[in-house]
Amino acid sequence: MARKQARLTSAWSVSDADWRDPAQVVSQWSDAGRAEPGLLRFAARGDWWQVLAEHRITLLVTREYEHLVLAISPHRRSQTYLRLPHPSGLVVDRERGAVFVASTRNPNQIFELTPAQGLIDRTDVSLSGGRSVEADRLLIPVRSTILPGSLYIHDLAMVGSRLHANAVGQNCVVRLGGDGRAERAWWPRCIETPDGPIFTRNYIQLNSIASGRNLRESFFSASTDRMTNRRPSHRNFAVDGRGVVFSGASREVVVRGLTRPHSARLHTGTLWVDNSGYGEVGVVVGEKFEPQIKLPGWTRGLCFHNGVAFVGTSHVIPRFRQFAPGVDPDRSVCGVHAIDVARGTVVGSLVWPAGNQIFAIDWMPSSFSRGLPFRMGRRPSKRDWALFYAFDRGEKDLD
């Protein structure tokens, strides 16, 4: 009897100790607190930190296969992070003061993050770090919406005032509601048949949104505009030059000749896109893609701030080598590069030597937030516990 009681007591102790790390709780993932230190080590090149400081911005980056969301801040030249399962799309809603991140393991999730603006007054715990929390305004997950994995969400974008996503698994763009529903809002004409649009399988890899004021004024990139038995995920799918960009208004192709395009973006009235399979980023002139710069790696992730483009590069995953005919895998780096748009030159870079894949990049004012809750080499600490025990969201404003 005593041995049985001892075994039960031991099992109860293990259960009692589980889920004590806030990193696990906020991501709803038991391994979230175990970030491999090597994946977080970085090296800055050129005027990287000067660019962020002059622009007064913090960059957010998703590294999907490493399950990392990173925040890069010029304050103390710091990097902070949050682990989420396979984070892909990322968008900052600068009007409402919120950040949205897509997590594309099944089921898909959309995480909403907002800044902690201080700590609630408490007498049962020391909150000596309250001033630091108020100054840093760390991004805290405040909501998670669970969606079917068949959506296979990639890019996120604010179109008008509404959050939208690429439902790659359904060949369409969905409008995401506050009630947890995903409404099909747009799809290209090429998926329509006499029996109706084909939403039942990924045929074209419709993967990014260049958001305009509405869907008609937006553009969307895809790996092809033809539905065949060889789909974009197949190893024998011929990718070279088959990538396209669709017009939101006509739902037809307006640009051809791309190779695995990603991260279409509208900037000052010009349509930009990463031609990922050739490591390029460029603009659309008429119906033609014109590369502006070639970078060392698979280009994916793109945002703009005051004349600077921030572009992500990734290593080529060996099993996807055929998708990148114009990228030298031996020279590829995982990093973000600041590009002077007017000159087409790299001003500075941040590189993760052991990094792998970047999906999305977006910026937020440093006055809005300096980053995410966790730092390199962390262990569950009193600071973490106090933050998640008593954070105060305050007002949702964006300076």
C-alpha positions as CSV (number, residue, x, y, z in Angstrom):
1,M,0.0,0.0,0.0
2,A,2.8,2.4,0.9
3,R,4.6,1.7,-2.4
4,K,1.4,2.4,-4.4
5,Q,0.9,5.6,-2.5
6,A,4.5,6.6,-3.2
7,R,4.0,6.0,-6.9
8,L,0.8,8.1,-6.9
9,T,2.5,10.9,-5.0
10,S,5.3,10.9,-7.5
11,A,2.9,11.0,-10.5
12,W,0.9,13.8,-8.9
13,S,4.1,15.8,-8.3
14,V,5.0,15.5,-11.9
15,S,1.6,16.7,-13.0
16,D,1.6,19.5,-10.5
17,A,5.0,20.7,-12.0
18,D,3.7,20.7,-15.6
19,W,2.7,23.9,-17.4
20,R,4.4,26.2,-15.0
21,D,6.4,28.0,-17.7
22,P,4.5,30.9,-19.1
23,A,6.1,30.2,-22.5
24,Q,4.2,27.0,-22.6
25,V,0.9,28.5,-21.5
26,V,0.8,31.4,-23.9
27,S,1.6,29.3,-26.9
28,Q,-0.4,26.3,-25.8
29,W,2.6,24.1,-26.5
30,S,4.5,22.1,-23.9
31,D,7.9,22.4,-25.6
32,A,7.7,26.1,-26.2
33,G,10.2,26.9,-23.4
34,R,13.0,24.9,-25.1
35,A,14.4,27.2,-27.7
36,E,17.7,26.0,-29.1
37,P,20.3,28.7,-28.3
38,G,22.1,28.2,-31.5
39,L,19.1,29.1,-33.6
40,L,18.9,32.5,-31.8
41,R,22.5,33.7,-32.3
42,F,22.8,36.5,-34.8
43,A,25.3,38.7,-36.5
44,A,24.7,42.3,-37.6
45,R,26.3,43.6,-40.8
46,G,26.7,47.1,-42.2
47,D,24.4,49.8,-40.8
48,W,21.7,47.5,-39.6
49,W,21.3,48.9,-36.1
50,Q,21.6,52.5,-37.3
51,V,18.7,51.9,-39.8
52,L,16.4,50.6,-37.1
53,A,17.4,53.4,-34.7
54,E,16.9,56.1,-37.3
55,H,13.5,54.7,-38.4
56,R,12.5,54.1,-34.7
57,I,11.0,50.7,-35.5
58,T,11.0,47.2,-34.2
59,L,11.0,44.4,-36.8
60,L,8.9,41.3,-36.3
61,V,10.1,38.1,-38.2
62,T,8.6,34.6,-38.4
63,R,10.9,31.6,-38.9
64,E,8.4,28.9,-39.7
65,Y,10.3,25.6,-39.5
66,E,12.1,26.6,-36.3
67,H,8.8,27.7,-34.7
68,L,10.1,31.2,-33.8
69,V,8.6,34.6,-33.9
70,L,11.4,37.2,-33.4
71,A,11.4,40.9,-32.5
72,I,14.5,42.9,-33.4
73,S,14.7,46.2,-31.6
74,P,17.3,49.0,-31.7
75,H,16.9,49.5,-28.0
76,R,20.0,47.8,-26.5
77,R,20.3,46.1,-30.0
78,S,18.2,43.3,-28.7
79,Q,16.4,40.2,-30.0
80,T,13.4,38.7,-28.2
81,Y,11.2,35.8,-29.1
82,L,8.1,33.8,-28.7
83,R,7.8,30.1,-29.8
84,L,4.7,29.2,-31.8
85,P,4.0,26.1,-33.9
86,H,5.1,26.8,-37.4
87,P,4.4,30.5,-37.6
88,S,4.0,31.8,-41.1
89,G,1.9,34.9,-41.9
90,L,2.4,38.0,-39.8
91,V,0.8,41.5,-39.9
92,V,0.8,44.5,-37.7
93,D,-2.6,46.3,-37.5
94,R,-1.2,49.7,-36.8
95,E,-4.6,51.3,-36.6
96,R,-5.9,49.1,-33.8
97,G,-2.6,48.4,-32.1
98,A,-2.5,44.6,-32.5
99,V,-0.2,42.0,-34.1
100,F,-1.6,38.8,-35.8
101,V,0.5,35.7,-36.4
102,A,-0.7,32.6,-38.3
103,S,0.3,29.2,-36.9
104,T,-0.1,26.6,-39.6
105,R,0.2,23.2,-37.9
106,N,-3.1,21.4,-37.8
107,P,-5.5,22.8,-36.7
108,N,-4.4,26.3,-37.9
109,Q,-4.5,29.1,-35.4
110,I,-4.4,32.9,-35.5
111,F,-2.7,34.4,-32.5
112,E,-3.4,38.0,-31.6
113,L,-0.8,39.9,-29.6
114,T,-1.1,43.3,-27.9
115,P,1.4,45.2,-25.7
116,A,1.5,45.0,-22.0
117,Q,1.5,48.6,-20.8
118,G,2.3,47.9,-17.1
119,L,1.5,45.6,-14.3
120,I,-1.7,45.5,-12.2
121,D,-1.1,46.6,-8.6
122,R,-0.7,43.6,-6.4
123,T,0.3,42.9,-2.7
124,D,0.9,39.2,-3.1
125,V,3.9,39.3,-5.3
126,S,6.9,41.7,-5.9
127,L,6.3,43.6,-9.1
128,S,9.6,45.5,-9.0
129,G,9.9,45.1,-12.8
130,G,6.7,47.2,-13.5
131,R,8.6,50.2,-14.9
132,S,10.5,48.0,-17.3
133,V,7.3,46.3,-18.5
134,E,5.7,49.8,-19.0
135,A,8.8,51.0,-21.0
136,D,9.2,47.8,-23.1
137,R,5.5,47.3,-23.8
138,L,6.1,43.6,-24.5
139,L,3.8,41.9,-26.9
140,I,1.5,39.4,-25.1
141,P,-0.8,36.8,-26.8
142,V,-4.3,37.7,-25.8
143,R,-6.3,35.6,-28.1
144,S,-6.0,32.5,-30.2
145,T,-8.6,31.5,-32.9
146,I,-8.6,27.8,-34.0
147,L,-9.4,27.1,-37.7
148,P,-9.4,24.0,-39.8
149,G,-6.0,22.8,-41.1
150,S,-7.4,22.5,-44.6
151,L,-7.2,26.3,-44.9
152,Y,-3.4,25.9,-44.9
153,I,-3.0,29.6,-44.0
154,H,0.1,31.4,-45.4
155,D,0.1,35.2,-45.6
156,L,-1.9,37.6,-43.4
157,A,-2.9,41.1,-44.5
158,M,-5.2,43.9,-43.4
159,V,-7.4,44.6,-46.4
160,G,-9.3,47.7,-45.5
161,S,-10.0,47.3,-41.9
162,R,-10.5,43.5,-42.0
163,L,-8.0,40.7,-41.4
164,H,-7.5,38.4,-44.5
165,A,-5.5,35.3,-45.1
166,N,-4.4,33.1,-48.0
167,A,-6.2,29.8,-47.7
168,V,-3.6,28.0,-49.8
169,G,-5.3,24.6,-49.2
170,Q,-8.5,26.0,-50.7
171,N,-7.1,28.2,-53.6
172,C,-8.7,31.3,-52.2
173,V,-8.4,34.3,-49.8
174,V,-10.5,34.2,-46.7
175,R,-11.8,37.0,-44.5
176,L,-11.3,36.2,-40.8
177,G,-14.0,37.3,-38.4
178,G,-13.9,38.0,-34.7
179,D,-16.3,35.0,-34.2
180,G,-13.7,32.5,-35.4
181,R,-15.1,32.0,-38.8
182,A,-13.2,32.1,-42.1
183,E,-15.3,33.4,-45.0
184,R,-14.2,32.8,-48.6
185,A,-13.8,36.3,-50.0
186,W,-11.8,36.1,-53.2
187,W,-10.4,33.5,-55.6
188,P,-8.9,33.6,-59.1
189,R,-10.9,32.8,-62.2
190,C,-8.6,29.9,-63.0
191,I,-10.1,27.6,-60.3
192,E,-13.6,28.0,-61.7
193,T,-15.2,25.0,-63.5
194,P,-18.7,24.3,-64.9
195,D,-19.3,22.7,-61.5
196,G,-18.1,25.6,-59.5
197,P,-14.8,26.8,-58.0
198,I,-12.4,24.1,-56.8
199,F,-11.8,24.6,-53.0
200,T,-11.0,20.9,-52.2
201,R,-7.2,20.8,-52.8
202,N,-4.2,23.0,-53.2
203,Y,-3.7,23.4,-57.0
204,I,-2.0,26.7,-57.4
205,Q,-0.1,27.7,-54.2
206,L,-1.9,31.0,-53.8
207,N,0.4,32.3,-51.1
208,S,0.6,36.1,-50.6
209,I,-1.5,39.3,-50.5
210,A,-0.5,42.7,-51.7
211,S,-3.2,44.5,-49.8
212,G,-5.0,47.5,-51.3
213,R,-7.9,49.5,-49.9
214,N,-10.1,46.6,-50.8
215,L,-9.9,43.2,-52.5
216,R,-10.4,44.6,-55.9
217,E,-7.4,46.9,-55.5
218,S,-5.2,44.1,-54.1
219,F,-3.0,41.6,-55.8
220,F,-2.2,37.9,-55.1
221,S,0.8,35.7,-55.9
222,A,0.7,32.0,-56.8
223,S,3.1,29.3,-58.2
224,T,0.9,28.7,-61.2
225,D,-2.5,29.5,-62.7
226,R,-3.1,26.0,-64.1
227,M,-4.8,23.2,-62.3
228,T,-3.2,19.9,-63.3
229,N,-2.5,16.5,-61.7
230,R,1.0,17.8,-60.9
231,R,0.5,20.1,-58.0
232,P,2.9,22.7,-56.5
233,S,3.8,20.4,-53.6
234,H,4.9,17.6,-56.0
235,R,8.6,17.1,-56.6
236,N,8.0,16.7,-60.3
237,F,6.1,20.0,-60.5
238,A,7.9,22.3,-63.0
239,V,8.2,25.6,-61.2
240,D,10.6,27.6,-63.4
241,G,8.8,30.6,-64.8
242,R,5.3,29.4,-64.0
243,G,4.7,31.8,-61.1
244,V,2.0,34.5,-61.5
245,V,0.4,37.5,-59.9
246,F,-3.4,37.9,-60.1
247,S,-5.3,41.1,-60.1
248,G,-8.0,41.4,-57.5
249,A,-10.3,43.3,-59.8
250,S,-10.2,41.0,-62.9
251,R,-9.2,37.8,-61.0
252,E,-6.9,37.1,-64.0
253,V,-3.1,37.0,-64.3
254,V,-1.4,40.3,-64.7
255,V,2.2,39.1,-64.4
256,R,3.9,35.9,-65.6
257,G,7.4,34.4,-65.7
258,L,8.0,34.2,-61.9
259,T,9.4,31.3,-60.0
260,R,7.7,30.5,-56.7
261,P,6.8,34.1,-56.0
262,H,6.0,35.2,-52.4
263,S,5.4,38.3,-50.3
264,A,3.6,40.5,-52.9
265,R,3.3,44.0,-51.5
266,L,2.0,47.4,-52.7
267,H,4.4,50.3,-51.8
268,T,3.7,53.9,-52.9
269,G,1.5,52.6,-55.7
270,T,4.0,50.1,-57.0
271,L,3.6,46.4,-56.9
272,W,6.6,44.6,-55.4
273,V,7.2,40.8,-55.1
274,D,9.8,38.3,-54.0
275,N,10.8,36.1,-56.9
276,S,11.9,33.4,-54.4
277,G,13.2,30.8,-56.8
278,Y,15.9,33.2,-58.0
279,G,16.6,35.0,-54.8
280,E,15.3,38.3,-56.2
281,V,13.0,41.1,-55.1
282,G,11.6,43.5,-57.7
283,V,8.8,45.5,-59.1
284,V,6.1,45.0,-61.6
285,V,6.2,47.4,-64.6
286,G,3.3,46.9,-66.9
287,E,3.0,43.1,-67.2
288,K,6.7,42.4,-66.5
289,F,8.6,41.7,-63.4
290,E,11.8,43.7,-63.1
291,P,14.3,42.5,-60.4
292,Q,15.8,45.3,-58.3
293,I,18.3,43.3,-56.4
294,K,19.5,39.7,-56.0
295,L,20.2,38.4,-52.5
296,P,22.0,35.3,-51.1
297,G,19.1,32.9,-50.6
298,W,15.4,32.1,-51.1
299,T,13.7,35.5,-50.9
300,R,10.6,35.6,-48.8
301,G,9.3,38.2,-46.4
302,L,9.0,41.9,-47.4
303,C,7.9,45.1,-45.8
304,F,8.7,48.8,-46.3
305,H,9.4,51.8,-44.0
306,N,10.3,55.3,-45.3
307,G,12.3,54.3,-48.3
308,V,13.8,51.1,-46.9
309,A,12.7,47.6,-47.9
310,F,13.3,44.8,-45.4
311,V,13.7,41.5,-47.3
312,G,14.1,38.0,-45.9
313,T,16.4,35.3,-47.3
314,S,16.4,31.7,-46.4
315,H,18.3,28.5,-47.0
316,V,17.0,26.1,-49.6
317,I,15.5,23.0,-47.9
318,P,17.2,20.0,-49.6
319,R,13.9,18.3,-50.5
320,F,12.7,21.5,-52.1
321,R,15.9,22.2,-54.1
322,Q,14.0,21.9,-57.4
323,F,11.9,24.9,-56.4
324,A,14.9,27.2,-56.4
325,P,16.7,26.9,-59.8
326,G,18.3,30.3,-59.5
327,V,19.6,30.1,-55.9
328,D,23.0,28.8,-54.9
329,P,22.4,26.8,-51.7
330,D,26.0,27.0,-50.7
331,R,25.8,30.8,-50.5
332,S,22.4,31.1,-49.0
333,V,21.9,32.7,-45.6
334,C,19.0,33.1,-43.2
335,G,18.7,36.8,-42.6
336,V,16.9,40.1,-43.1
337,H,18.4,42.7,-45.4
338,A,17.7,46.5,-45.3
339,I,17.6,47.7,-48.9
340,D,17.7,51.4,-49.9
341,V,14.8,51.4,-52.4
342,A,16.1,54.4,-54.4
343,R,19.6,53.0,-54.9
344,G,18.8,49.3,-54.9
345,T,21.7,48.6,-52.4
346,V,22.0,46.7,-49.2
347,V,22.4,49.1,-46.2
348,G,22.7,46.5,-43.5
349,S,21.7,42.9,-42.6
350,L,21.0,40.7,-39.6
351,V,21.9,37.1,-40.2
352,W,21.3,34.0,-38.1
353,P,24.2,31.6,-39.0
354,A,22.3,28.5,-37.8
355,G,18.9,29.8,-39.1
356,N,16.8,28.2,-41.7
357,Q,13.5,29.6,-43.1
358,I,12.0,33.1,-42.9
359,F,8.4,33.5,-43.9
360,A,7.1,37.0,-43.0
361,I,8.4,40.4,-41.9
362,D,6.6,43.5,-40.6
363,W,7.5,46.6,-38.6
364,M,6.0,48.4,-35.7
365,P,7.0,51.7,-34.1
366,S,9.4,51.1,-31.2
367,S,7.1,53.4,-29.1
368,F,4.4,50.8,-29.6
369,S,6.5,47.8,-28.5
370,R,10.2,46.9,-28.1
371,G,9.5,43.2,-28.6
372,L,8.4,39.9,-27.3
373,P,8.5,38.4,-23.7
374,F,11.5,36.0,-23.9
375,R,15.2,36.5,-24.3
376,M,18.0,34.3,-25.5
377,G,19.2,31.8,-22.9
378,R,16.1,32.2,-20.8
379,R,14.9,30.0,-18.0
380,P,11.5,30.5,-16.3
381,S,12.1,33.5,-14.1
382,K,10.4,35.7,-11.5
383,R,10.2,38.4,-14.2
384,D,8.3,36.1,-16.5
385,W,6.0,34.9,-13.8
386,A,5.3,38.5,-12.6
387,L,4.7,39.7,-16.2
388,F,2.2,36.9,-17.0
389,Y,0.6,37.0,-13.6
390,A,-0.2,40.7,-13.6
391,F,0.2,42.3,-17.1
392,D,-2.1,45.2,-17.8
393,R,-3.1,45.8,-21.4
394,G,-4.3,49.3,-20.9
395,E,-5.6,51.2,-24.0
396,K,-5.0,49.8,-27.5
397,D,-3.4,52.7,-29.1
398,L,-0.6,52.9,-31.6
399,D,1.6,56.0,-31.6
